[in-house]
Amino acid sequence: MSEGQMTGPIWALVKAHKFDVIELIYNYSEDEVKPYVSLLSERIKCKVNARKANLSSPVDYEEIYLAAERLLKEVVKPDSDLSILLSPGTPAMQAIWVLLGKTRFPCIFYQASKEQGIEAVKIPFTLSAEYVPAVTQLNQSELSKLAQLEAPLDSAFDDIITIGADIQTLKQQAQILAQQEVPVLICGESGTGKEMFARAIHNASARKDKPFVAVNCGAFPSELIDSILFGHKRGAFTGAVTDKAGVFEQAHNGTLFLDEFGELEPAVQVRLLRVLQDGKYTRLGDSDEKSSNFRLITATNKNLIHEVAQGRFREDLFYRVAIGVLQLPPLRARQGDLDFLVDSLLQTLAKEHPVLQGKNISYLAKKVIKEHKWPGNIRELKATLLRAALWSGSDCIDEAEMQKALFTMEDKQDSLLDREIDQGFDINDILAEVERRYIIKGLEQADGNKSKVAKLLGYNNHQTLSNRLKTLGI
C-alpha cells in the first residue's frame, strides 16, 4: 500500500492534527485492517491501537453503544484530552459517539469532508447522561451498573430501575441518608416506589442485618392501634390470649417503616410523638416501661405541610419525622425513563412468569404507554404490562393489545380546581384542560356541529373553534 493509497477521513485528520495515541475500533476482517494500521503507524510516527467490535449489524445501537463505551472506559484517563472523529461509520455509530461525547466523555468532535476538509464540530445542544441501552443479555445487577453513570451506589439500590437524572439523584441522596441515623420521610403518589426506597435505605445502612418492619398506618383498626404499635400483655383485653410485641419492639435495632403515615388519627399522633422522642413505650396491660432502638422511615402520599396548615396533622410530629426528605416524582413526570422501565419490567415479568419469556413490545404500544397518565404509577404500569403480555397473541405486544390492557379512570370533577401548588404547575395546562373538556362535551351535545358548538361556548365563529381543536389535539 503506497502513501497515495492512504485516503479517507482518518488519514485526513491525523495529517491535520497531532495526537499522542490513535484508538481505532473496527468491524472488518483482520486481513483488511492489519496492513492499514501498520502503514498508518509508520506514516504518522504515532502509536496506533486497533480493536475489533463483533457487531451483528452496523446499525445495532445496543451493540455499538456497549463496544464504544467499553473502549472509552478503558482508554480515557481523567486528564485526557479526547477527540472523536464522527465521519467514519454508519449514522448509528455517529449517534452513539455524540451521545457518549456529550455526556460521560467530554471531547472535541471532528468531521471530514471533501468540500470542507477537516473541521471541529460544535454540537449545539446539551444532553443528560440518561441513556442506557435495553440490553436483554445482561442481568439486573449489570443493568443497574450501566445506569450508575456518576457516583457509585450501594447494591441495595440496584432494584430501583432508572436512567433518569432525577431518580438517580434521589438514589444518591437516599444512600447518604442510609449512612445516617436521622428519620426519613418519603413523599410521593401511590405506586411511585416509596417502600422500595425505604427497604433500600435499610439495606444500605448499618442496620441491614436487623429487622425491617413495615406497617400500613391506613390499615390500623382503631380499636387495635395501641396493640399494634406498643404490643400487649395477655389478658389486656378480650381476645388477648398471649403476650404480643408491638411494631416498635419488633423493630428494635432495626428499621421501622410506617407507610401512609398521613392517615394516622390525631389521638394516635399524640401517643406516637412520645415514643419517637425517647424510644420508650409501655405495652397494653403492662406497667413496665420498655425502650426500643429503632430507625424510623415514614412515607405518605399526602402533602403533610398542607395537612399541618389545615390542623389535621401535628406540627411537632411533622418536624420530628421530616429530617431527611425524599420527594418521589410520579411516573407521568418520568418520560425519559418510560422506555427503559417498560423493557426492564418486561424482563422482570418474564422471570416471574416463564410463559412470558421472549415477549417484547412494539414502538406504537410504547407510544400508548407514554400518552397514558398512570395514576397508579409504576405499580399500575407493571400490572398493565402483565395483563397485556398475557393477552397478547404473539411475542410482540401491539398497540391495540396495550390499549385493551389499560384502565381509564374518570378524573374527579373538582380536581382541576383543587390542585396542590406547593410543587408548582403550568396554569395554562389547567386552562387548556378545562377548555378541552367543554369542547368535547359541546361536540357530543351538538352531534359534531362546529357552528353550534362555537355559539354555545362563546367562540367568535366555527373557524376559531377549529383552530382551538387543532391546538388542543382534539
C-alpha positions as MATLAB code, in Angstrom:
seq = 'MSEGQMTGPIWALVKAHKFDVIELIYNYSEDEVKPYVSLLSERIKCKVNARKANLSSPVDYEEIYLAAERLLKEVVKPDSDLSILLSPGTPAMQAIWVLLGKTRFPCIFYQASKEQGIEAVKIPFTLSAEYVPAVTQLNQSELSKLAQLEAPLDSAFDDIITIGADIQTLKQQAQILAQQEVPVLICGESGTGKEMFARAIHNASARKDKPFVAVNCGAFPSELIDSILFGHKRGAFTGAVTDKAGVFEQAHNGTLFLDEFGELEPAVQVRLLRVLQDGKYTRLGDSDEKSSNFRLITATNKNLIHEVAQGRFREDLFYRVAIGVLQLPPLRARQGDLDFLVDSLLQTLAKEHPVLQGKNISYLAKKVIKEHKWPGNIRELKATLLRAALWSGSDCIDEAEMQKALFTMEDKQDSLLDREIDQGFDINDILAEVERRYIIKGLEQADGNKSKVAKLLGYNNHQTLSNRLKTLGI';
ca = [
       0.000    0.000    0.000;
       1.559    3.299   -1.076;
       1.127    6.695    0.542;
      -1.082    7.682   -2.331;
      -3.494    4.990   -1.256;
      -3.814    6.445    2.264;
      -7.125    8.267    1.954;
     -10.276    8.741    3.921;
     -11.338   10.747    6.990;
      -8.945    9.073    9.457;
      -5.900    9.810    7.323;
      -7.104   13.367    6.711;
      -7.473   14.013   10.440;
      -4.124   12.601   11.560;
      -2.357   14.574    8.832;
      -4.009   17.803   10.012;
      -3.601   17.298   13.794;
      -1.090   15.622   16.090;
      -2.251   13.055   18.643;
      -0.429   11.065   21.321;
      -2.369    7.870   20.643;
      -4.835    6.804   17.965;
      -7.519    4.338   19.036;
      -9.403    2.583   16.247;
     -12.440    0.347   16.603;
     -13.482   -1.746   13.599;
     -15.793   -4.456   12.355;
     -13.822   -5.536    9.275;
     -11.711   -8.668    8.822;
      -8.205   -8.804   10.351;
      -6.680   -9.154    6.863;
      -8.151   -5.830    5.808;
      -7.279   -3.912    8.959;
      -3.737   -5.027    9.879;
      -1.977   -3.600    6.777;
      -3.835   -0.308    7.192;
      -2.914    0.014   10.887;
       0.721   -0.860   10.156;
       1.054    1.721    7.401;
      -0.819    4.366    9.414;
       1.562    3.871   12.370;
       4.553    4.202   10.051;
       3.287    7.339    8.326;
       2.321    9.371   11.417;
       5.031    8.102   13.824;
       2.400    7.651   16.499;
       1.103    4.705   18.471;
      -1.992    3.248   16.816;
      -4.169    0.740   18.661;
      -6.993   -1.133   16.983;
      -9.615   -3.435   18.423;
     -12.340   -5.460   16.799;
     -16.003   -4.950   17.726;
     -18.032   -8.018   16.947;
     -21.237   -6.403   15.737;
     -24.080   -8.468   14.352;
     -25.164   -5.358   12.437;
     -23.527   -1.960   11.780;
     -26.792   -0.279   12.831;
     -27.402   -2.148   16.095;
     -27.427    0.738   18.604;
     -27.173   -1.583   21.593;
     -24.040   -3.397   20.400;
     -22.428   -0.188   19.155;
     -23.064    1.564   22.462;
     -21.510   -1.224   24.513;
     -18.465   -1.509   22.242;
     -17.836    2.252   22.170;
     -18.407    2.658   25.903;
     -16.028   -0.226   26.680;
     -13.288    1.379   24.586;
     -13.658    4.828   26.131;
     -13.771    3.492   29.700;
     -10.504    1.662   29.138;
      -8.504    4.352   27.346;
      -9.791    7.705   28.636;
      -7.998    8.985   31.750;
      -9.173   11.863   33.983;
      -6.584   14.225   32.479;
      -7.022   13.034   28.865;
      -7.775   15.408   26.012;
     -10.171   13.308   23.982;
     -11.013   13.805   20.310;
     -13.633   11.790   18.430;
     -13.879   11.601   14.631;
     -17.525   11.325   13.589;
     -17.126   10.833    9.849;
     -16.376    7.091    9.519;
     -19.093    4.544   10.125;
     -22.863    4.409    9.957;
     -25.297    7.071   11.240;
     -25.991    4.774   14.202;
     -22.305    4.829   15.119;
     -22.162    8.609   14.801;
     -25.222    8.963   17.045;
     -23.584    6.824   19.746;
     -20.338    8.834   19.600;
     -22.322   12.068   20.018;
     -24.266   10.590   22.940;
     -21.124    9.466   24.772;
     -19.129   12.573   23.890;
     -21.836   14.942   25.123;
     -22.400   13.129   28.419;
     -19.841   10.858   30.026;
     -16.726   11.506   27.936;
     -16.330   15.237   27.126;
     -14.374   15.647   23.921;
     -13.687   17.631   20.754;
     -15.645   16.311   17.779;
     -14.146   16.346   14.275;
     -15.630   15.609   10.899;
     -14.071   15.299    7.446;
     -15.483   16.035    4.011;
     -14.062   16.551    0.520;
     -15.568   20.018    0.386;
     -14.503   21.367    3.803;
     -11.643   19.065    4.747;
     -11.158   18.563    8.481;
     -13.153   20.772   10.842;
     -14.069   20.783   14.512;
     -17.774   20.250   15.112;
     -19.853   22.106   17.649;
     -22.875   20.074   18.743;
     -25.441   22.832   19.506;
     -27.242   21.130   22.383;
     -26.601   19.514   25.728;
     -27.580   16.055   26.904;
     -28.132   14.490   30.288;
     -26.392   11.171   30.892;
     -29.722    9.373   30.855;
     -29.201    6.703   28.225;
     -28.601    3.053   28.904;
     -29.495    0.501   26.236;
     -32.150   -2.098   26.924;
     -29.633   -4.919   26.988;
     -31.634   -8.100   27.297;
     -28.492  -10.198   27.617;
     -27.471   -8.528   30.880;
     -28.819   -9.440   34.292;
     -30.444   -6.883   36.580;
     -27.254   -6.178   38.535;
     -25.314   -5.428   35.356;
     -28.137   -3.229   34.081;
     -28.008   -1.248   37.293;
     -24.243   -0.765   36.934;
     -24.813    0.652   33.462;
     -27.333    3.093   34.917;
     -24.870    4.330   37.544;
     -23.137    6.896   35.385;
     -21.625    9.000   38.128;
     -21.191    8.269   41.836;
     -21.345    4.541   42.595;
     -24.317    3.401   44.614;
     -24.678    0.648   47.156;
     -26.061   -2.541   45.617;
     -29.107   -2.182   47.889;
     -30.397    0.369   45.360;
     -29.990   -1.898   42.316;
     -33.692   -2.771   42.176;
     -34.641    0.892   41.714;
     -34.581    0.966   37.921;
     -33.825    4.278   36.218;
     -31.790    6.043   33.592;
     -33.224    9.441   34.571;
     -31.143   12.096   36.289;
     -33.911   12.896   38.810;
     -34.262    9.367   40.193;
     -30.504    8.861   40.018;
     -30.085   11.943   42.225;
     -32.729   10.628   44.627;
     -30.871    7.306   44.863;
     -27.656    9.140   45.730;
     -29.436   11.257   48.337;
     -31.057    8.140   49.795;
     -27.677    6.451   50.090;
     -26.349    9.446   52.037;
     -29.348    9.211   54.366;
     -28.791    5.454   54.741;
     -25.460    6.129   56.433;
     -27.043    8.473   58.974;
     -29.418    7.753   61.863;
     -31.863   10.554   61.061;
     -35.575    9.919   60.426;
     -36.539    9.873   56.742;
     -39.844   10.990   55.208;
     -40.567    9.690   51.695;
     -43.299   11.570   49.832;
     -44.962   10.574   46.597;
     -48.121    9.295   44.990;
     -49.262    5.726   45.484;
     -47.198    3.324   43.412;
     -44.111    5.507   42.976;
     -41.837    3.132   44.921;
     -41.775    4.584   48.433;
     -41.411    1.219   50.176;
     -38.721    0.185   47.695;
     -36.704    3.276   48.649;
     -37.312    2.571   52.344;
     -36.036   -1.004   52.022;
     -33.013    0.169   50.016;
     -32.127    2.704   52.724;
     -32.375   -0.023   55.365;
     -30.327   -2.499   53.298;
     -27.607    0.104   52.694;
     -27.407    1.074   56.379;
     -25.516   -0.354   59.332;
     -28.830   -1.971   60.421;
     -29.147   -4.114   57.270;
     -28.798   -7.392   59.200;
     -31.516   -6.369   61.657;
     -35.309   -6.428   61.195;
     -37.125   -4.245   58.656;
     -40.690   -3.892   59.948;
     -43.216   -2.379   57.517;
     -46.624   -1.233   58.737;
     -49.502    0.353   56.785;
     -50.919    3.082   59.045;
     -54.013    3.372   56.848;
     -54.981   -0.194   57.718;
     -54.994    0.239   61.528;
     -58.340   -0.786   63.092;
     -58.965    1.997   65.594;
     -59.552   -0.423   68.481;
     -56.245   -2.234   67.862;
     -53.912    0.686   67.149;
     -52.233    0.719   70.554;
     -51.781   -3.042   70.489;
     -50.222   -2.925   67.001;
     -47.853   -0.106   67.907;
     -46.927   -0.930   71.500;
     -47.924   -4.576   71.971;
     -49.994   -6.030   74.812;
     -49.875   -8.404   77.743;
     -52.029  -11.460   77.979;
     -55.495  -10.531   79.306;
     -55.117   -6.827   78.444;
     -58.407   -7.031   76.501;
     -60.858   -9.616   75.252;
     -59.034  -11.858   72.810;
     -55.534  -11.105   74.146;
     -54.714  -14.714   74.926;
     -50.919  -14.313   74.732;
     -48.305  -11.612   75.143;
     -47.611   -9.848   71.878;
     -44.805   -7.490   70.828;
     -45.758   -4.265   69.043;
     -44.002   -2.931   65.953;
     -41.635   -0.739   67.974;
     -40.433   -3.773   69.876;
     -40.197   -5.855   66.693;
     -38.038   -3.173   65.051;
     -35.523   -2.987   67.929;
     -32.044   -2.307   66.474;
     -33.589   -2.334   63.003;
     -35.806   -0.102   60.885;
     -39.488    0.701   61.360;
     -41.266    1.761   58.167;
     -44.626    3.477   58.702;
     -46.388    3.690   55.337;
     -49.370    6.008   54.747;
     -48.158    7.992   57.742;
     -50.514   10.866   56.947;
     -53.519    8.642   57.696;
     -52.826    8.492   61.456;
     -55.661    9.819   63.597;
     -54.836   12.874   65.776;
     -55.124   10.847   69.003;
     -52.615    8.319   67.700;
     -50.270   11.103   66.601;
     -50.062   12.263   70.227;
     -49.211    8.789   71.522;
     -46.708    8.262   68.741;
     -44.885   11.510   69.447;
     -43.665   10.370   72.853;
     -42.091    7.132   71.673;
     -40.396    8.993   68.823;
     -38.910   11.437   71.334;
     -37.190    8.938   73.620;
     -37.896    5.453   72.267;
     -39.887    4.494   75.372;
     -43.304    2.831   75.393;
     -45.495    0.579   77.533;
     -47.382   -2.491   76.387;
     -51.137   -2.508   76.936;
     -51.911   -4.129   80.280;
     -48.314   -3.772   81.485;
     -46.760   -1.387   83.997;
     -43.146   -1.868   82.949;
     -41.727    0.701   80.553;
     -39.740   -0.651   77.615;
     -37.419    1.046   75.154;
     -36.577    0.381   71.519;
     -33.609    1.476   69.433;
     -35.222    1.754   66.009;
     -34.549    3.770   62.887;
     -37.738    5.450   61.605;
     -38.714    5.820   57.958;
     -42.164    7.168   57.108;
     -43.990    7.530   53.795;
     -47.072    9.413   52.693;
     -48.957   10.318   49.538;
     -50.394   13.370   51.293;
     -48.962   16.876   51.421;
     -48.177   16.933   55.151;
     -47.338   20.635   55.155;
     -50.840   21.296   53.859;
     -52.252   18.875   56.447;
     -50.393   20.760   59.216;
     -51.749   24.085   57.945;
     -55.291   22.642   57.983;
     -54.845   21.372   61.549;
     -55.146   17.721   60.555;
     -51.556   16.755   61.368;
     -49.465   17.738   64.372;
     -46.755   20.232   63.525;
     -44.367   18.889   66.200;
     -44.743   15.347   64.858;
     -44.147   16.512   61.293;
     -40.858   18.217   62.161;
     -39.728   15.146   64.093;
     -40.104   12.796   61.123;
     -39.205   15.212   58.299;
     -35.431   15.406   58.703;
     -34.286   13.584   55.586;
     -36.988   14.139   52.957;
     -37.241   12.409   49.559;
     -39.902   13.558   47.072;
     -40.528   10.798   44.516;
     -41.906   12.027   41.166;
     -44.982   10.429   39.582;
     -44.455    8.200   36.564;
     -46.009   10.763   34.208;
     -43.085   13.079   35.061;
     -40.530   10.408   34.090;
     -40.992   10.400   30.305;
     -37.273    9.857   29.719;
     -37.431    6.736   31.895;
     -40.505    5.086   30.382;
     -38.931    3.073   27.552;
     -36.253    1.699   29.846;
     -38.737    0.967   32.626;
     -41.035   -0.894   30.235;
     -38.213   -3.075   28.894;
     -36.882   -3.753   32.393;
     -40.316   -4.585   33.811;
     -40.982   -6.976   30.923;
     -37.748   -8.782   31.782;
     -38.813   -8.966   35.426;
     -42.247  -10.306   34.459;
     -40.638  -12.944   32.242;
     -38.634  -14.163   35.248;
     -41.723  -14.240   37.458;
     -43.898  -15.844   34.748;
     -41.790  -18.096   32.464;
     -44.661  -18.314   29.966;
     -43.852  -14.691   29.047;
     -40.260  -15.434   28.001;
     -39.465  -13.685   24.716;
     -42.240  -11.104   24.998;
     -41.432   -7.617   23.746;
     -43.388   -4.502   22.934;
     -43.873   -2.527   19.743;
     -42.993    1.113   19.179;
     -46.675    2.066   18.811;
     -47.551    0.236   22.040;
     -44.853    2.229   23.822;
     -46.398    5.380   22.379;
     -49.707    4.396   24.016;
     -47.859    3.998   27.311;
     -46.317    7.461   27.025;
     -49.706    9.061   26.399;
     -51.357    7.455   29.453;
     -51.416    9.416   32.743;
     -50.612    6.411   35.005;
     -52.405    7.498   38.189;
     -51.226    4.235   39.804;
     -47.647    4.917   38.700;
     -45.124    2.049   38.493;
     -47.457   -0.391   40.245;
     -50.120    0.274   37.606;
     -47.568    0.081   34.775;
     -46.319   -3.331   35.882;
     -49.852   -4.701   36.265;
     -50.841   -3.337   32.854;
     -47.792   -4.847   31.158;
     -48.547   -8.206   32.751;
     -52.157   -8.013   31.561;
     -51.112   -7.027   28.029;
     -48.418   -9.716   27.856;
     -50.837  -12.433   28.970;
     -53.457  -11.340   26.452;
     -51.061  -10.807   23.545;
     -51.388  -13.416   20.822;
     -47.777  -13.069   19.658;
     -44.309  -12.358   21.040;
     -44.767   -8.628   20.386;
     -47.405   -6.647   22.292;
     -49.040   -4.324   19.759;
     -50.855   -1.003   20.078;
     -54.362   -2.475   20.229;
     -53.413   -5.009   22.900;
     -51.870   -2.293   25.044;
     -54.975   -0.111   24.682;
     -57.179   -3.001   25.828;
     -54.974   -3.601   28.860;
     -55.318   -0.014   30.114;
     -57.820    1.112   32.718;
     -59.089    4.631   32.082;
     -60.491    6.245   35.190;
     -62.603    9.379   35.174;
     -60.956   12.394   36.733;
     -62.610   13.909   39.778;
     -64.876   16.745   38.752;
     -63.160   19.176   41.115;
     -59.602   18.005   40.502;
     -58.718   20.890   38.197;
     -59.737   23.389   40.851;
     -58.164   21.556   43.754;
     -54.538   21.145   42.672;
     -51.786   21.459   45.257;
     -49.467   24.277   44.218;
     -46.501   23.601   46.521;
     -44.713   21.694   43.719;
     -45.854   24.156   41.066;
     -47.642   23.577   37.745;
     -48.382   25.383   34.468;
     -51.674   27.251   34.821;
     -52.022   27.192   31.026;
     -52.269   23.388   31.173;
     -55.182   23.704   33.603;
     -56.950   26.256   31.398;
     -56.396   24.106   28.321;
     -57.811   21.052   30.095;
     -60.953   22.978   31.127;
     -61.402   24.197   27.544;
     -60.812   20.701   26.160;
     -63.457   19.158   28.424;
     -66.160   21.660   27.477;
     -65.375   21.464   23.765;
     -65.679   17.681   23.822;
     -68.922   17.957   25.816;
     -70.237   20.528   23.319;
     -69.323   18.393   20.300;
     -71.153   15.440   21.826;
     -74.246   17.517   22.584;
     -74.301   19.183   19.145;
     -73.534   15.983   17.206;
     -70.290   17.483   15.918;
     -71.824   20.694   14.524;
     -68.944   23.166   14.936;
     -71.030   26.272   14.290;
     -73.446   25.278   17.021;
     -70.640   24.424   19.462;
     -68.903   27.729   18.749;
     -72.116   29.571   19.609;
     -72.698   27.508   22.758;
     -69.179   28.105   24.075;
     -68.800   31.753   23.060;
     -66.245   31.428   20.239;
     -66.376   34.099   17.528;
     -67.077   31.568   14.788;
     -66.582   27.927   13.833;
     -63.123   28.682   12.378;
     -61.926   29.901   15.773;
     -63.255   26.663   17.244;
     -61.478   24.657   14.525;
     -58.185   26.370   15.416;
     -58.671   25.507   19.098;
     -59.473   21.884   18.185;
     -56.163   21.676   16.349;
     -54.199   23.406   19.138;
     -55.707   21.187   21.847;
     -55.272   17.997   19.841;
     -58.964   17.150   19.779;
];
